[in-house]
Amino acid sequence: MSTQPLLTPYNKNLHLKNRVVMAPMTRSRADNEGKIATDELQGLYYEQRASAG
């Protein structure tokens, strides 16, 4: 049985449970007029993705 490389820990400069990383929230997710990522929008975005890694 082989281990999926993406699911193995990464322990170089960062200590991660796996090698799956997520890009930061982009302005396209912001729904206000200026497309500004507010604290509330960022919190919701990362809360929705917290189980990813």
C-alpha positions as CSV (number, residue, x, y, z in Angstrom):
1,M,0.0,0.0,0.0
2,S,1.5,3.3,-1.0
3,T,1.0,6.6,0.7
4,Q,-0.4,9.6,-1.3
5,P,2.5,12.1,-1.4
6,L,0.0,15.1,-1.0
7,L,-1.2,13.6,2.3
8,T,2.2,13.1,3.9
9,P,3.4,15.7,6.4
10,Y,5.7,18.5,5.4
11,N,8.3,19.6,7.9
12,K,10.9,21.9,6.4
13,N,10.4,25.6,7.1
14,L,6.7,25.0,8.0
15,H,5.2,22.1,9.9
16,L,2.1,21.0,8.0
17,K,-0.1,18.0,8.4
18,N,-0.2,17.5,4.7
19,R,1.0,19.2,1.5
20,V,-2.4,20.5,0.4
21,V,-2.3,24.3,0.6
22,M,-4.9,26.9,-0.3
23,A,-4.5,30.2,-2.1
24,P,-5.6,33.3,-0.2
25,M,-9.0,34.8,-0.7
26,T,-9.2,36.8,-3.9
27,R,-11.1,40.0,-4.5
28,S,-13.6,38.2,-6.8
29,R,-15.1,36.7,-3.6
30,A,-15.8,40.1,-2.1
31,D,-19.3,41.2,-2.8
32,N,-19.1,44.8,-1.8
33,E,-18.8,47.6,-4.4
34,G,-15.1,48.2,-4.1
35,K,-14.3,44.5,-4.1
36,I,-12.5,44.9,-0.7
37,A,-11.9,41.8,1.4
38,T,-13.3,42.7,4.8
39,D,-12.5,41.0,8.0
40,E,-16.0,39.4,8.0
41,L,-15.6,38.1,4.4
42,Q,-12.2,36.7,5.1
43,G,-13.3,35.0,8.3
44,L,-16.2,33.4,6.5
45,Y,-14.0,32.3,3.6
46,Y,-11.5,30.6,5.8
47,E,-14.1,29.1,8.1
48,Q,-15.8,27.4,5.1
49,R,-12.4,25.9,4.2
50,A,-11.1,25.0,7.6
51,S,-11.5,21.3,7.1
52,A,-9.5,21.2,3.9
53,G,-6.1,20.6,5.5
